Structure formats: structure tokens, C-alpha cells
Amino acid sequence: MQSESPSVAPVPPYAARLNPPQQQAVLTTEGPVLMLAGAGTGKTAALTARLAHLVATRRAWPSEILCVTFTNKAAREMRHRVGQHIGDAVEGMPWLGTFHSIGAKMLRRHAELVGLQSNYTIIDTDDQLRLLKQLIQQNDLDEKRWPARQLAGLIDRWKNRGLNPGDLDAVENEAYANGRGAQFYQLYQDRLKALNACDFGDLLLHMLNVFRTHREVLEIYQQRFKYILVDEYQDTNQVQYLWLRLLAQERKNICVVGDDDQSIYSWRGAEVANILRFEKDFPGAAVIKLEQNYRSTPHILAAASGLIRANSQRHDKTLWTEANGGDKVRVIGVWDGPEEARRVGEEIERLEREGAALDQVAILVRAQYQTREFEDRFIQIGLGYKIVGGFRFYERAEIRDALAYLRVIAQPQDDLAFERIHNQPKRGLGAKTLEKMHQHARRTGLPLAAAALQLADSDELPARAGNTIAGLLGQFLH
């Protein structure tokens, strides 16, 4: 009698085209999972199929899954690809987004616990710098010694580390703002609260504070999220790490995807140690390695692997590919930027002579300022080019102005927004008028717009300026 072979569960359609390690990442649903995904190894395909699997097998409703990405673009792509697997059910996934968008959504629900209203404003970098400049002037700090941009970066780093003003040690307190680092940080936070505003760093720090001080709120989300998925885990900072660890404490169904070899954001607070210690944080975690590369040639993989092996602390992984051919990687040493631009220009001209299309040539730079020397060189040799990138839509001055008007309409007490629009477009309200408005606001304790309107009815301003302010604000405050 022939024995029956053990039955093997069929591979679901959304995982059928995945390789075995990818399928393992999809089907290993319970408990902590560390998915080590090298560059070009199909981690997005595995992650989206895993999301689809959790919903399709009814392990969780879409609203019971927290999926965190690092960029809005990645979140949109994730939502689109999951939708291809599960259809309209993806619309029921309110907790798929970036750290900041998820943090903002939570904070709107619990704003009163940190002294804010649910309609709080999220200020951008420009508003943050203007607010800090005001505080620098009001607290007699030397603007050259302590420029606003430096203090903004400092406060951002503290928030990325999960530090409140009271958490700073004596060394950090003494080292900044004339020995008043913690005091200045607290003044900044108090000013934000008075404006019913927060910066991007607050979106997670405030919720981390809420989770720590209001256990009942943490338990709501621990019970809600049956599964947690995190993309680009190697780029998480300390506050993101602490936030995630608290949320995952109860069920421990957390799957993080990342590659310590691709950690390049330590300069903005990312800690590669987070992914390196995942197995210590979650004992018994399944470790799944995605090593088959679908993007690059063997020569590129060999060059990259040769470099990264010099890293002393890393998860061992060996990328490989079924692809053949490809040119060898060439390394050209140059002395400086102009020499680099000259050599690149010559190389492009050579490719053009050999029949290559210029729209098939790309130059990658780490920062926008690095394009300048290439532009200068290409203009000299008559080489056409197109710069990709530049200002994002919401960073354009006219868009920021329009949004500031809407903010004043929604919240007349938004001093930063009013300061931006008070003379935009130009209406003859210069720096002296603005300073008088600020002085009156400080004397009376009124928001800047209300103080300006009150000042407009007095004889402290020229009649023309008073009429202009009254005309501008009459439509907002009455």
C-alpha cells in the first residue's frame, strides 16, 4: 500500500510569483518577524503580499493593521499594490501611512492630554525658524552665536531621541543657549502650545508621552492593532523605536523590514542599532533573509558587497542574481568638484558620439547644491540637461502664503501664519509696524492678529497702516 504524501497548503495567488524566502515572509504571520531585505530583493512585493494575506485569511480586519512607511510616496505605492490584491478592502486601512501621519492622527484624538486642541496646527520649518528667532530676541541670546537654524536642529535631535526639556542632562543643558538649553527648549514648547501648534518632532514625542502617562490610551492601540508592519526599519530613530516597542508589547505581532547595510540617515537621528538588536528586543523572532536581487547586474552586486563587508556590525547576507552581463563598475578619482564635472562632461560627450541617447544618461547627487558645478560645465560645452527635483509643491512661497491665509481664517490666534500674511502681498506694513504689533501683543497677552486690530484703533500707528490692518483683519475676526 502506497503511503500518502503529506498535504501541502496551496500558495495563495498573491504569493504565487514570490520566491521561497518571500513566501515565508508572507506566511509567517504570528510573533515577531525580522525581514532582512537587501537592495532590489523585492521587499515591497513581500510586504504588500503579507498585508493582503492578513486580510484575506481574516486574521485581522484592515482597520486592525498598523503599517508604517517613511515617505508619503511609499505609503501611496503600498496602498495601491495592496489594493491590487484585496480590492476595495484597502480603503478600510486608516492606519497605513508615514510615522508622522499616523502620529498626527493619534494626536488629534488625544490632543487635550498634552494641552492642545484637536484642530492644532503643524508648523513647517519656515514657521519654526521665525518662532525661534522671536524667542532668541526676547531672551537676549546672541543670534550669531545661537542662530535659529542651529537651535531648530538641536531641538529636533532631542525630540528624535525622545527627550523632553526635563530629560536633558546637565551637560547638554549647559552646552547650549548660554547654559539654558532646557529652559529655551521649554520656552519653545510653551510658545507652541500657546499657538495651539506643534512641529513634526512633536507628532511622535507627544504620543510617546501620552502612552507613558496614560496607560489606558496605550492599551486602546495595543488592542486595536493585531498586526504591526514597519518598512525601512534601519532608518528609525529613538522616538520611533520607543513608540513602536510600546505598541507591540502586548501582542508582539510585529514585522519589521529593513537592511542595516542601507542605513544612511544617522545624521538625522536614525539608529542602525534598532535593527541590529531586534532579536534581543523580541526574543524568538523569525529572521527571514531576502537575498535574490532583481535589480542589478553581478558586477554591481560584487562591488557593493566588497565595500559593505568592511562594516564590522551588520547582519550577514549575500546578494545574488540570475541576471548575466553588464559593464564593470568604474571608479574615477578626481581632485575636486570642477574636475568631477569636467570628467563627467567628457564621458557624456563620448557616449553621445557612440550613439547613446542623452535622455538615457542620469547623474545622481546627494544634495541639490552639487548640481551647480555640473550645470556650469554643461553650459560651457553646450550640453543640454534637465534638473529633476527642486522645490516641492508645498514648499513654494505662493503655496505657503495661501495656506497661511487659510490658517488665519481657521485659527485667528495663529501668530506665525498672521505674521507671514500681514504684508503679503505688499501693503505697506513694514518691519516697524510688525514690531509694534508684537510689542502690543506681549503687553496685552493677546494673539498677534487681535493685538494688531486693537492697535489699528489707536493712535500708535499712522492712519494709513491702521486702516490697512483693519481692512485685512475685519474679514477674519468679525
C-alpha positions as CSV (number, residue, x, y, z in Angstrom):
1,M,0.0,0.0,0.0
2,Q,1.4,3.3,-1.0
3,S,1.6,5.9,1.8
4,E,0.0,9.2,1.2
5,S,2.4,12.2,0.9
6,P,1.8,14.9,3.4
7,S,-0.6,17.6,2.2
8,V,0.9,20.9,1.4
9,A,-1.2,24.1,1.8
10,P,-1.6,25.8,-1.6
11,V,0.2,29.0,-2.1
12,P,-2.3,31.9,-2.2
13,P,-2.4,33.7,-5.6
14,Y,-0.9,36.9,-4.2
15,A,2.2,35.0,-3.2
16,A,2.4,32.7,-6.2
17,R,5.0,34.7,-8.0
18,L,7.3,35.2,-5.0
19,N,10.4,33.3,-4.3
20,P,10.6,30.9,-1.3
21,P,12.0,33.4,1.3
22,Q,9.5,36.0,0.2
23,Q,6.7,33.4,0.6
24,Q,8.0,32.6,4.0
25,A,7.8,36.3,4.9
26,V,4.2,36.4,3.8
27,L,3.0,33.2,5.5
28,T,4.9,33.6,8.9
29,T,2.2,35.7,10.4
30,E,2.4,35.1,14.2
31,G,5.0,36.6,16.5
32,P,7.9,39.0,15.8
33,V,9.5,38.8,12.3
34,L,12.7,40.5,11.1
35,M,12.7,40.6,7.3
36,L,16.2,41.4,6.2
37,A,15.7,42.7,2.6
38,G,18.8,43.6,0.6
39,A,18.6,46.2,-2.1
40,G,16.4,45.2,-5.0
41,T,15.2,41.9,-3.4
42,G,11.5,42.5,-3.7
43,K,10.7,43.6,-0.2
44,T,7.8,45.8,-1.2
45,A,6.2,42.8,-3.1
46,A,6.6,40.6,0.0
47,L,5.3,43.3,2.4
48,T,2.2,44.1,0.3
49,A,1.5,40.3,-0.1
50,R,1.8,39.9,3.6
51,L,-0.7,42.7,4.2
52,A,-3.1,41.1,1.7
53,H,-2.6,37.7,3.4
54,L,-3.5,39.0,6.8
55,V,-6.8,40.5,5.4
56,A,-7.6,37.6,3.0
57,T,-7.2,35.0,5.7
58,R,-9.3,37.1,8.1
59,R,-6.6,37.2,10.7
60,A,-7.4,40.9,11.0
61,W,-9.8,43.5,9.6
62,P,-8.0,46.2,7.6
63,S,-8.6,48.7,10.4
64,E,-6.7,46.4,12.8
65,I,-3.4,46.6,11.0
66,L,-0.8,49.3,11.6
67,C,1.5,49.7,8.6
68,V,4.2,52.4,8.8
69,T,6.3,53.7,6.0
70,F,8.8,56.5,5.8
71,T,7.5,58.6,2.9
72,N,4.1,59.5,1.5
73,K,5.2,58.1,-1.8
74,A,5.9,54.7,-0.2
75,A,2.6,54.8,1.6
76,R,0.7,55.5,-1.7
77,E,2.5,52.8,-3.5
78,M,1.8,50.3,-0.7
79,R,-1.9,51.2,-0.7
80,H,-2.0,50.8,-4.5
81,R,-0.3,47.5,-4.5
82,V,-2.3,46.1,-1.6
83,G,-5.5,47.3,-3.4
84,Q,-4.5,45.1,-6.4
85,H,-4.6,42.1,-4.1
86,I,-7.6,42.8,-1.9
87,G,-9.6,45.3,-3.9
88,D,-11.8,47.9,-2.1
89,A,-10.9,46.5,1.3
90,V,-7.8,48.6,1.2
91,E,-10.0,51.7,1.7
92,G,-10.6,50.4,5.2
93,M,-6.9,50.7,6.2
94,P,-6.8,54.0,8.0
95,W,-3.6,53.1,9.8
96,L,-1.4,52.7,6.7
97,G,0.9,55.8,6.4
98,T,4.1,57.5,7.5
99,F,5.2,57.8,11.1
100,H,4.2,61.5,11.1
101,S,0.8,61.0,9.5
102,I,-0.1,58.1,11.9
103,G,1.2,60.2,14.9
104,A,-0.8,63.2,13.8
105,K,-4.0,61.1,13.5
106,M,-3.5,59.7,17.0
107,L,-2.7,63.1,18.4
108,R,-5.8,64.7,17.0
109,R,-7.8,62.2,19.1
110,H,-5.8,62.8,22.3
111,A,-4.6,66.4,21.9
112,E,-6.2,67.6,25.2
113,L,-3.9,65.3,27.1
114,V,-0.9,67.4,26.0
115,G,-2.6,70.8,26.3
116,L,-3.6,71.2,22.7
117,Q,-6.9,71.4,20.8
118,S,-7.8,68.8,18.2
119,N,-7.5,71.4,15.4
120,Y,-3.9,72.1,16.2
121,T,-1.6,73.4,13.5
122,I,1.6,71.6,12.3
123,I,4.2,74.3,11.7
124,D,6.8,73.9,8.9
125,T,10.5,74.7,9.0
126,D,10.0,78.3,8.0
127,D,7.5,78.9,10.8
128,Q,9.7,77.1,13.2
129,L,12.7,79.4,12.4
130,R,10.6,82.6,12.7
131,L,9.3,81.4,16.0
132,L,12.8,80.6,17.3
133,K,14.1,84.0,16.1
134,Q,11.5,85.7,18.2
135,L,12.4,83.7,21.2
136,I,16.1,84.4,20.7
137,Q,15.5,88.1,20.6
138,Q,13.1,88.1,23.6
139,N,15.6,86.1,25.7
140,D,18.7,88.2,24.8
141,L,20.6,85.4,23.1
142,D,23.3,86.3,20.6
143,E,21.8,85.5,17.2
144,K,25.2,85.0,15.7
145,R,26.3,82.6,18.4
146,W,23.0,80.8,18.6
147,P,21.3,81.1,15.1
148,A,17.8,79.9,14.8
149,R,18.6,77.1,12.4
150,Q,21.2,75.6,14.8
151,L,18.7,75.7,17.7
152,A,16.0,74.2,15.5
153,G,18.3,71.3,14.6
154,L,19.2,70.8,18.2
155,I,15.6,70.7,19.4
156,D,14.8,68.3,16.5
157,R,17.6,66.0,17.6
158,W,16.3,66.0,21.2
159,K,12.8,65.1,20.0
160,N,14.2,62.4,17.7
161,R,15.8,60.9,20.8
162,G,12.5,61.0,22.7
163,L,13.8,63.7,25.1
164,N,11.5,66.3,26.7
165,P,13.0,69.5,28.2
166,G,13.1,67.9,31.7
167,D,15.0,64.9,30.3
168,L,18.1,66.8,29.3
169,D,21.2,66.1,31.4
170,A,23.4,68.8,32.9
171,V,26.0,68.6,30.2
172,E,23.5,69.2,27.3
173,N,21.7,71.9,29.3
174,E,24.9,73.8,30.0
175,A,26.3,73.4,26.5
176,Y,23.6,75.3,24.6
177,A,21.8,78.7,24.7
178,N,24.2,80.2,27.3
179,G,23.7,77.4,29.7
180,R,19.9,77.5,29.3
181,G,19.3,74.6,26.9
182,A,16.5,73.0,28.7
183,Q,14.9,76.4,29.6
184,F,15.0,77.5,26.0
185,Y,13.6,74.2,24.8
186,Q,10.7,74.6,27.3
187,L,10.1,78.2,26.2
188,Y,9.8,76.9,22.6
189,Q,7.3,74.2,23.7
190,D,5.3,76.6,25.7
191,R,5.1,79.0,22.8
192,L,3.9,76.2,20.5
193,K,1.2,75.3,23.0
194,A,0.0,78.9,23.2
195,L,-0.3,78.9,19.4
196,N,-2.1,75.5,19.5
197,A,0.6,74.2,17.3
198,C,3.3,71.6,17.2
199,D,6.3,70.8,14.9
200,F,6.9,67.5,13.2
201,G,9.0,66.2,16.0
202,D,6.1,66.6,18.4
203,L,3.8,64.3,16.5
204,L,5.5,61.2,17.9
205,L,7.0,62.7,21.1
206,H,3.6,63.9,22.3
207,M,2.1,60.5,21.7
208,L,5.0,58.7,23.3
209,N,4.4,60.9,26.4
210,V,0.7,60.1,26.3
211,F,1.4,56.3,26.1
212,R,3.8,56.6,29.1
213,T,1.5,58.7,31.3
214,H,-2.0,57.4,30.2
215,R,-1.8,53.6,30.2
216,E,-5.4,53.4,29.1
217,V,-4.7,55.2,25.8
218,L,-1.8,52.8,25.1
219,E,-4.0,49.8,25.8
220,I,-6.6,51.1,23.3
221,Y,-4.0,50.9,20.5
222,Q,-2.3,47.7,21.7
223,Q,-5.7,46.0,21.5
224,R,-6.6,47.7,18.2
225,F,-3.5,46.7,16.3
226,K,-3.4,42.9,15.9
227,Y,-0.5,43.2,13.5
228,I,2.2,45.9,13.0
229,L,4.3,46.2,9.9
230,V,7.2,48.6,9.6
231,D,9.1,49.5,6.4
232,E,12.7,50.7,6.3
233,Y,13.3,49.8,9.9
234,Q,17.0,50.6,9.7
235,D,16.1,54.3,9.3
236,T,14.1,54.5,12.6
237,N,15.2,57.0,15.2
238,Q,15.0,56.6,19.0
239,V,11.5,58.1,19.5
240,Q,10.1,56.0,16.6
241,Y,11.7,52.9,18.1
242,L,10.3,53.6,21.6
243,W,6.8,54.4,20.1
244,L,6.7,51.1,18.2
245,R,8.1,49.0,21.0
246,L,5.3,50.2,23.3
247,L,2.6,49.5,20.7
248,A,4.0,46.0,20.0
249,Q,4.5,45.0,23.7
250,E,1.1,43.3,24.1
251,R,0.6,41.1,21.0
252,K,4.2,41.1,19.7
253,N,2.9,40.5,16.2
254,I,5.4,43.0,14.7
255,C,7.1,42.5,11.3
256,V,9.9,44.9,10.5
257,V,11.5,45.1,7.1
258,G,14.9,46.7,6.5
259,D,18.6,46.3,5.7
260,D,21.3,47.5,8.1
261,D,23.6,47.8,5.0
262,Q,21.4,50.6,3.7
263,S,21.3,52.7,6.8
264,I,22.5,56.2,5.6
265,Y,20.4,58.6,7.8
266,S,22.4,58.6,11.1
267,W,23.0,62.4,10.5
268,R,19.2,63.0,11.1
269,G,18.9,60.7,14.1
270,A,18.4,57.2,12.5
271,E,19.9,54.5,14.7
272,V,21.0,51.3,12.9
273,A,21.3,49.7,16.3
274,N,17.4,49.4,16.3
275,I,17.5,46.7,13.6
276,L,20.7,45.1,14.9
277,R,19.0,44.5,18.3
278,F,15.6,43.5,17.1
279,E,16.1,39.8,18.2
280,K,17.1,41.0,21.7
281,D,14.0,43.2,21.9
282,F,11.8,40.4,20.7
283,P,13.2,37.0,21.7
284,G,12.3,34.2,19.4
285,A,11.9,36.4,16.4
286,A,11.8,34.7,13.0
287,V,14.6,36.1,10.8
288,I,14.0,35.9,7.1
289,K,16.6,37.0,4.6
290,L,15.7,38.2,1.1
291,E,18.9,37.9,-0.9
292,Q,17.9,37.3,-4.5
293,N,18.4,40.6,-6.3
294,Y,16.1,41.6,-9.2
295,R,17.6,45.0,-10.0
296,S,21.3,44.9,-10.6
297,T,24.0,43.1,-12.5
298,P,26.5,40.7,-11.0
299,H,29.3,43.3,-11.3
300,I,27.3,45.9,-9.3
301,L,26.4,43.4,-6.6
302,A,30.1,42.2,-6.3
303,A,31.3,45.8,-6.0
304,A,28.7,46.7,-3.4
305,S,29.3,43.5,-1.4
306,G,33.0,44.1,-1.4
307,L,32.5,47.5,0.1
308,I,29.9,46.7,2.7
309,R,31.8,43.7,4.1
310,A,34.1,46.3,5.8
311,N,31.2,47.1,8.2
312,S,32.0,45.5,11.5
313,Q,28.5,45.4,12.9
314,R,25.9,44.0,10.4
315,H,23.6,41.1,9.7
316,D,25.4,38.8,7.3
317,K,23.7,38.5,3.9
318,T,24.9,37.7,0.4
319,L,23.1,39.2,-2.5
320,W,22.9,37.2,-5.7
321,T,21.2,37.5,-9.1
322,E,20.2,35.3,-12.0
323,A,21.0,38.2,-14.4
324,N,24.0,38.0,-16.6
325,G,26.3,40.5,-18.3
326,G,26.6,44.2,-17.6
327,D,29.5,46.5,-17.6
328,K,32.1,46.5,-14.8
329,V,31.9,49.3,-12.2
330,R,34.4,52.0,-13.0
331,V,35.8,54.2,-10.2
332,I,37.3,57.5,-11.4
333,G,39.3,59.6,-8.8
334,V,39.2,63.4,-9.1
335,W,40.6,66.2,-7.0
336,D,37.5,68.4,-6.6
337,G,34.0,69.3,-7.9
338,P,35.0,71.2,-11.0
339,E,37.3,68.3,-12.1
340,E,34.5,65.9,-11.4
341,A,32.1,67.9,-13.6
342,R,34.7,68.1,-16.4
343,R,35.3,64.3,-16.4
344,V,31.6,63.6,-16.3
345,G,31.0,66.0,-19.2
346,E,33.7,64.3,-21.3
347,E,32.2,60.9,-20.6
348,I,28.7,62.0,-21.7
349,E,30.2,63.5,-24.9
350,R,31.9,60.2,-25.6
351,L,28.6,58.3,-25.1
352,E,26.8,60.7,-27.4
353,R,29.4,60.2,-30.1
354,E,28.9,56.5,-29.8
355,G,25.2,56.9,-30.4
356,A,23.8,56.9,-26.9
357,A,20.6,59.0,-26.3
358,L,21.2,61.8,-23.8
359,D,17.8,61.1,-22.1
360,Q,19.3,57.7,-21.1
361,V,22.1,59.4,-19.0
362,A,21.5,60.3,-15.4
363,I,23.7,61.9,-12.8
364,L,22.8,61.2,-9.1
365,V,23.9,63.7,-6.4
366,R,23.5,63.6,-2.7
367,A,22.4,67.2,-2.3
368,Q,20.9,69.9,-4.6
369,Y,23.8,72.2,-4.3
370,Q,26.1,69.7,-6.0
371,T,24.3,70.2,-9.3
372,R,25.7,73.7,-9.7
373,E,29.2,72.7,-10.9
374,F,27.7,70.2,-13.4
375,E,25.4,73.0,-14.7
376,D,28.3,75.4,-15.2
377,R,30.3,72.8,-17.1
378,F,27.4,71.7,-19.3
379,I,26.6,75.3,-20.2
380,Q,30.3,75.8,-21.2
381,I,30.3,72.7,-23.5
382,G,26.7,73.2,-24.9
383,L,25.3,70.1,-23.3
384,G,21.6,70.1,-22.8
385,Y,20.3,68.9,-19.3
386,K,17.3,68.9,-17.1
387,I,17.3,69.3,-13.3
388,V,14.9,66.9,-11.6
389,G,13.7,67.9,-8.1
390,G,13.8,71.4,-6.8
391,F,11.1,72.8,-4.5
392,R,8.2,70.6,-3.6
393,F,4.7,71.9,-4.2
394,Y,4.0,72.8,-0.6
395,E,7.5,74.5,-0.2
396,R,6.7,77.1,-2.9
397,A,6.3,80.6,-1.5
398,E,2.9,81.2,-3.1
399,I,1.5,77.9,-1.8
400,R,2.8,78.6,1.7
401,D,1.2,82.1,1.6
402,A,-2.1,80.7,0.5
403,L,-2.0,78.1,3.3
404,A,-1.1,80.8,5.8
405,Y,-4.3,82.8,4.8
406,L,-6.4,79.6,5.4
407,R,-4.7,79.0,8.8
408,V,-5.6,82.6,9.9
409,I,-9.2,82.1,8.8
410,A,-9.4,78.8,10.7
411,Q,-7.4,79.9,13.7
412,P,-7.1,83.7,14.1
413,Q,-4.7,83.1,17.1
414,D,-2.1,81.6,14.7
415,D,0.6,84.2,15.2
416,L,3.0,82.6,12.8
417,A,0.5,82.5,9.9
418,F,-0.6,86.1,10.5
419,E,3.0,87.3,10.6
420,R,3.5,85.6,7.2
421,I,0.5,87.2,5.5
422,H,0.3,90.6,7.2
423,N,2.3,92.2,4.4
424,Q,1.9,89.6,1.7
425,P,1.1,90.9,-0.9
426,K,2.9,94.1,-0.1
427,R,0.5,96.5,1.6
428,G,2.9,99.0,3.3
429,L,3.1,97.2,6.7
430,G,6.9,97.1,7.3
431,A,9.2,95.8,10.0
432,K,8.5,98.8,12.3
433,T,4.7,98.1,12.2
434,L,5.2,94.4,12.8
435,E,7.4,95.2,15.8
436,K,4.8,97.5,17.3
437,M,2.2,94.7,16.8
438,H,4.5,92.2,18.6
439,Q,5.1,94.7,21.5
440,H,1.3,95.3,21.9
441,A,0.7,91.5,21.8
442,R,3.2,91.0,24.6
443,R,1.8,93.8,26.7
444,T,-1.8,92.7,26.4
445,G,-1.3,88.9,26.2
446,L,-3.5,88.9,23.0
447,P,-2.8,86.9,19.9
448,L,-0.9,88.9,17.3
449,A,-3.9,89.4,15.0
450,A,-6.2,90.6,17.8
451,A,-3.4,92.9,19.1
452,A,-2.9,94.3,15.6
453,L,-6.7,95.0,15.3
454,Q,-6.7,96.7,18.7
455,L,-3.6,98.7,17.7
456,A,-5.3,99.8,14.5
457,D,-8.0,101.6,16.5
458,S,-5.4,103.5,18.5
459,D,-3.2,106.5,17.6
460,E,0.0,104.4,17.9
461,L,0.0,103.7,14.2
462,P,-0.3,106.0,11.2
463,A,-3.8,106.2,10.0
464,R,-2.9,104.5,6.7
465,A,-1.4,101.5,8.5
466,G,-4.3,101.3,10.9
467,N,-6.8,101.3,8.0
468,T,-4.9,98.6,6.2
469,I,-4.8,96.4,9.2
470,A,-8.5,96.9,9.9
471,G,-9.4,96.1,6.4
472,L,-7.2,93.0,6.3
473,L,-8.4,91.6,9.7
474,G,-12.0,92.7,9.6
475,Q,-12.9,89.8,7.3
476,F,-11.1,87.3,9.6
477,L,-12.1,88.4,13.1
478,H,-15.7,89.5,12.7
